[in-house]
């Protein structure tokens, strides 16, 4: 009975498979100590929106920043007020994006191998800042789309020249197809001052219930049926013959 009960009760799941490729943005061609516009950064596994206006200007001011460059003018890219953390808790390079709606652009990746109807947990690190020599308070956040589902990260509310330190975000999505596009778009206010959002450590895995969580109704039903079967077997088990006197 104990063995059967053990089979019925929930067991710890194996480590979930990582579904995002290059989620730490390390696979690129940007030299250490510099920032590079994403169009020339050689970023692997990710795509980006190419918004070109009538003057052939590309309105997607998104950059790859190497450690220690977010608040340093390197000759290329946006520069925020400092002191800004050298890198995120994930480590290494990260995304630095203009959140001004006139100059932002999407960063996206197609995720395959999903199971329709299953839950998936997306985690990532975000930070925020303001372009140097600009004035006034700013707001920054990430608009995240997965398939047709749209969610928003926690919004930064920064005073003039302030730094929004790295914070971890977690979102849960339900897959509606076996392949879906995961999209990030930096959004902020006000335009022209520009708010700047950072991104790193993107991870997407199958949802795992917290340890000690109450089982879902379907799990309870399976457990009840299992214990009922055990009780039935015990009830119909033949009695042992009495020991010979």
N, C-alpha and C positions, 0 to 999 in steps of 0.2 A: 504493500500500500504506500509506503514511504517513497518507494522508487517511482510509482505512478504519479504520486502527488508532485514530486520534483519535476516530472516531465510537464505537468500541467501549469505549475507556477511560472511566472515570467522569469526569464534568465537574462543575465547581462548581455547586451548586444556586442557584436564585434565592432572594432573601430570603424567609423563611417568613412567611406571613400571620399576624397577631395575631388570636387567636380570642376573647380576653377583652375585654369592654367595661368601661370605667371601672375598669381594674385598679389605677390609682393613687389611686382614691377621691376624685378632685378634683371630680367633678360632684356637688355637694351644696349645701345651703343654709345651712351653718354659718358664722357670722361669724368672721373672723380674731380670734385671741386668746381663743377659747373652745373648750369641748368640748360636744358635744351627744349625748344619747341617740339611738341609731340610729333609733328609732321616729319621732323628730321631726327627723331630720337631712336629709331630702329626698335620700337617697342614690339615685342613678340606677343602673339595670341590675342591682342586687343585691336579693335578698330575704333575709329573716331569720326565724328561728323565733320564734313568739309563744307562749311558755309562760305560761299564765294559771292561777293556782291558785284555790282556793275563796274567797280573799279579794280576787280580781280583781287580784292583783299579778303583773306581767309579769316572769318569771324569765329575763331575757336582758339582763344588764348589759354591753352592747356599745356603744361610743361612737365617734364620729368626733372625732379630736383634730386641731386645727390646729397648725401649727409652734410649738414652744416651750411647749406647754401640758401635756405629760404629767406634769411634776413641779410644776405650778402649780395651786393651788386656784382654780378659776374660778367656783365656785358651782354647777357641774353636772358630774357625772362622777367617775370614779375619779381618784386622784392618787397617783403613785408617788414613792418616795424619789428624790432627785436627787444630783448633777446628771445629768439625762438628756439625751441628744442632742436638739437642737432638732427635727430631722426625720430621716427615713431617707435613705440614699443615693439613693433614688428621688425624694426631694424632696416638699414639700407636705404635704397632709393624710394621715392614716393611721388605721388601726383600733386601738383600745385596748379590750381585752376582758377581762372577769373570767373567769379560768380555774377558779374554784371550781365544782365540778360541781353545786352547788345553784343557781348563778346564771349558768351559761354558756348559750349558745344558738348555733345554727348560722347561718352566713352563706353564701349559696349563689347560684349563677348557672347557668342552662341554656346549654350550649355546643352550637351547631349546626354543620353542615358538616363533620362528621367522616367519615373513611373507615374502615370496619370492618376490623380487623386491623392497622391502621397504628399506629406509635408516635408519641406526643406528649410533648413536654418541658414540664413545669410549673416555673416559677421564681418565687420571691417572696422578700421580705425579712422577717425576724422579729426581734423584740427582746423583752425581758422585764423585769419589775420587781415590786415589792411595794407594796401599799397603805401609805401613810404611817401611822405610829402603830401598826403591827402588828409582831409579833415572831416570831423563829424563821426558819430557812431555808425556802426554797420551791423548787418545780420548776415549769417551764412548757414547753409544747410545743403544736404544732398537729396535730390529727387531720385528715387530708385524704382526702376520698372523691371518686372520679371514676368514675361508674357504680357497679359492684359492687366496685371495687378500693379498698382502704384502705391508706394509708401514713401514717407519722408523721415529723414534722420532728425535727431534732436537739433533744434535751432540755436545757434550761437547768437548772443546779444552782446556785442562788444562796444566798449567806449572807444573814443578816438585813439588810435594807435595801440590798442590793447592786443593781447595775444590770447587766442583760444587754444589751450593746451589739448593734447591728444586725448580722446575719449573713445571707448569701444562702443560700437552699435551692434544690435542684434535684431533681426527681423525674421518672421516666419511666413513662408509662401506655400501655396498648394499648387502643384503642377497640373496644368490643363492640357499638356502635350508632352511627347517624349523628347522634344527639343524646343527650347525657348531662349529668347534673347534677354540677357541681363544688361541693363543700361544704368549708367550713372550720369547725372547732370547737376553741376554746381549752380545753385540759385542763391541770390542775396540782394541786399539793398544797402544804400541807394546806388543807382547807376552813376558812373563817373567818379566815384570815390575809391576805387573799386574794392568791393568785398572779395576776399580770396579764400577758397576752401581747399583743404588738403585731404588726401585719401591714401590709405595703405592697408596691407594685410587683408585683402578680400578673400573670403572663404565661403564655400557653399557645400553643405553636407546634408545627408538625410537626417530628418528630425529625430532627436533622441529625447525621450521623456526624462525629466530630472529624477535623480535617484530618490526613491521613497515616494514618488508620485502615485496617486490613486489610479489603479488600472481603469482603462476605458470600459464602457458597458459591454462591448464585444468580448473583451478579455474576461470580465466577470462571468459572462454567460458560458464561455468555454470552461472556466474553472468549475462552475456549478455542475455542468454536465459531466465533467470528469469525475468529480467527487461522487456524483450520483451513481456513475458506473461502478466505482470502487465499492460503494455501499451495497449495490446489487450483488456483486461478486461475493462479498463477505456474507450476505444474507443466505445465499444459496450454497455456500460451501458445506459439504457433508461433514457431520460431526464425527470426530474420531471415535472409534470403538472403545468402549470402556476397558480399562485394563483388566486382564484376567485376574479373577480373585484367587 
